[in-house]
Amino acid sequence: MNVFNGQVLNMAGHSKWANIQHRKGRQDAKRGKLWTKIIREITVAARAGGADVEANPRLRLAWDKATAANMPKDNIQRAIARGAGTGDGDNYDEIRYEGYGIDGAAVIVDCMTDNRTRTVADVRHAFSKHGGNLGQDGCVAFMFRHVGQFLFAPGTSEDVVIGAALDAGADDVVTDAEGVIEVICEPGQFAALKAAFDAQGLSAEMADVIMKPENEVELGAESALKMQKLLDALEALDDVQEVYTNAILPNEE
């Protein structure tokens, strides 16, 4: 495992910590839609891997997201029952769309839908309306890696994080010049890493299984504004679960 201490920021004017806080603020502002997304994720996770939270890592992650969002336990249990086939409800298909945003920035859109025709039309319209293009399957996915990611705030003990990460099988630990600690692991190791961090009393600012760009591109102010509008339009669609991009947007003051 490679551990890089005090890594120099590779994007001029790019503050990872400020971007993390900005992203969290945007998520909090969309809290109303968050429950709907989580319920769909729980339903699909239970359908794919069974209703046992302890034996289904994907369901475990969705459960943790639900509790963090203060979702009532009854809502969680009903979603699990629907997914496991013991309750009524819609069946959702998982679909991934890929495309290009402003200045050719890569975009991945993960959806869960009960109507594929509606979803692709909505996604295509959002891309075209805001200066992007919906591409073919595989056109940008190779630019991303499917990983578990933990981000710890500046001031978190690097030694404790590294020790827990090593013991639990992390792939990489990177500390940037601001002191943000990023831990990367294979998706299958996410639950083990989270348990190891919890045991050490470590709380990640953000923790999820994501599509992480292999290389990032920073957009200028005008392009970034257009790109943010595109991302907002995609995230606002009812069937969209997650949107990933390799674009770095300048920090908002």
ROKE-481319 format. One record per residue (C-alpha): y, x, z. Coordinates in steps of 0.5 Angstrom, whole numbers, always signed. Each point is the difference from the previous one (the first is absolute). Layout:
N
- Y  X  Z
...
END
This chain:
253
- +0  +0  +0
- +7  +3  -2
- +5  -1  +6
- +7  +1  -3
- +5  +1  +6
- +8  +0  -2
- -1  -2  -7
- +6  +0  -4
- +2  -6  -3
- -1  +0  -7
- +5  -6  -2
- +7  +2  +1
- +4  -5  +4
- -7  -4  +2
- -1  -1  +7
- -7  -3  +1
- +1  -2  +7
- +6  -4  -3
- -4  -3  -5
- -6  -2  +5
- +5  -4  +4
- +3  -3  -6
- -6  -2  -2
- -2  -3  +6
- +6  -4  +1
- -1  -3  -7
- -7  -2  +2
- +3  -3  +7
- +5  -4  -5
- -6  -3  -4
- -4  -2  +7
- -1  -7  -3
- -4  +2  -6
- -4  +5  +4
- -4  -5  +4
- -2  -3  -7
- -2  +7  -3
- -4  +2  +6
- -4  -7  +0
- -2  +2  -7
- -2  +7  +2
- -4  -3  +6
- -4  -5  -5
- -1  +5  -5
- -2  +5  +5
- -5  -4  +3
- -3  -3  -6
- -1  +7  -3
- -3  +3  +7
- -2  -5  +5
- +3  -3  +6
- -1  +5  +5
- +6  +4  +1
- -3  +6  +3
- -5  +1  -6
- +6  -2  -5
- +5  +6  +0
- +4  -4  -5
- +0  -6  +4
- +2  +4  +6
- +6  +3  -3
- +2  -8  -2
- -1  -2  +7
- +4  +6  +2
- +6  -2  -4
- -1  -8  +2
- +1  +2  +7
- +5  +5  -1
- +4  -6  -4
- -1  -5  +6
- -5  -4  -4
- -4  -5  +5
- -7  +1  +1
- -2  -6  -3
- +3  +1  -6
- -3  +7  -1
- -7  -4  +2
- +1  -5  -5
- +1  +5  -6
- -6  +4  +2
- -4  -7  +0
- +3  -1  -7
- -2  +6  -3
- -7  +0  +3
- -1  -6  -3
- +0  -5  +7
- +6  -3  -1
- +4  -3  -6
- +6  +3  -4
- +1  +3  -7
- -3  +6  -2
- +4  +6  -2
- -1  +5  -6
- +2  +7  +1
- +4  +3  -6
- +4  +6  -1
- +6  +1  -5
- +3  +6  -2
- +6  +2  -4
- +7  +4  -1
- +6  -1  +4
- +7  +3  -1
- +0  +6  -4
- -7  +0  +0
- -2  +0  +7
- -7  -2  +1
- -2  -7  +4
- -6  -3  +2
- +0  -7  +2
- -6  -3  +5
- -1  -7  -1
- -5  -6  +3
- +0  -6  -3
- -3  -7  -2
- +3  +0  -7
- +0  +6  -4
- +4  -3  -6
- +5  -2  +5
- +0  +7  +3
- +0  +5  -6
- +6  -5  -3
- +4  +1  +6
- -1  +8  +1
- +2  +1  -8
- +6  -4  +1
- +2  +4  +6
- -1  +6  -4
- +4  -2  -6
- +6  -3  +4
- +1  +6  +4
- +0  +5  -6
- -8  +2  +1
- -6  -1  -4
- -7  -2  +2
- -5  +5  -2
- -7  +0  -2
- -6  +1  +6
- +0  +7  +2
- +7  +2  -3
- +3  +3  +7
- -6  -1  +5
- -2  +8  -2
- +7  +1  +3
- -2  -2  +7
- -6  +1  +5
- -3  -5  +5
- +1  +2  +7
- +1  -2  +7
- +7  +2  +2
- +3  +1  +7
- +7  +2  +1
- +3  +2  +7
- +7  +1  +2
- +4  +6  +1
- -2  +3  +7
- -7  -2  +0
- -4  +5  +3
- -3  +4  -6
- -5  +3  +4
- -3  -6  +2
- +0  -3  -6
- -3  +5  -4
- -6  +1  +6
- -1  -8  -1
- +0  +1  -8
- -5  +6  +0
- -5  -4  +5
- +0  -6  -4
- +0  +3  -7
- +7  +0  -3
- +1  +3  -7
- +7  +3  +1
- +5  +0  +5
- +7  +1  -2
- +7  +1  +4
- +6  +0  -4
- +7  +3  +2
- +2  -6  +4
- -6  +0  +4
- -3  -6  -3
- -8  +1  +0
- -4  -3  -5
- -8  +0  +0
- -4  -2  -6
- -7  -2  +0
- -6  -3  -4
- +1  -8  +0
- -7  +0  +4
- +3  +5  +5
- +6  -5  +2
- -4  -3  +6
- -2  +6  +3
- +7  +3  -1
- +3  -6  +3
- -5  +0  +6
- +1  +8  +1
- +8  -1  +1
- -1  -6  +4
- -4  +4  +5
- +6  +5  +0
- +5  -5  +1
- +3  +1  -7
- +3  -6  -3
- +2  +1  -8
- +6  -2  -2
- -4  -3  -6
- -7  +0  -2
- -4  -3  -5
- -5  +2  -6
- +5  +1  -6
- +1  +2  -7
- +3  +7  +1
- +4  +3  -6
- -3  +7  -2
- +7  +2  -2
- +7  -4  +1
- +6  +0  -4
- +7  -1  +3
- +5  -5  -4
- +7  +0  +0
- +5  -5  +3
- +0  -5  -6
- -7  +1  -2
- -2  -1  +8
- +4  -7  +0
- -4  -3  -6
- -6  +3  +3
- +1  -3  +6
- +1  -7  -3
- -6  +1  -4
- -4  +1  +6
- +3  -6  +4
- -2  -4  -6
- -7  +2  +0
- -1  -1  +8
- +3  -6  +0
- -5  -3  -4
- -5  -5  +4
- -6  +4  -3
- +2  +7  +1
- -3  +3  +6
- +3  +7  -1
- +4  +4  -4
- -1  +8  -1
- +5  +5  -4
- +1  +7  -1
- +7  -1  +0
- +5  +3  +6
- +6  -4  +1
- +6  +3  +3
- +1  -2  +7
- +5  -6  +2
- +5  +2  +5
END
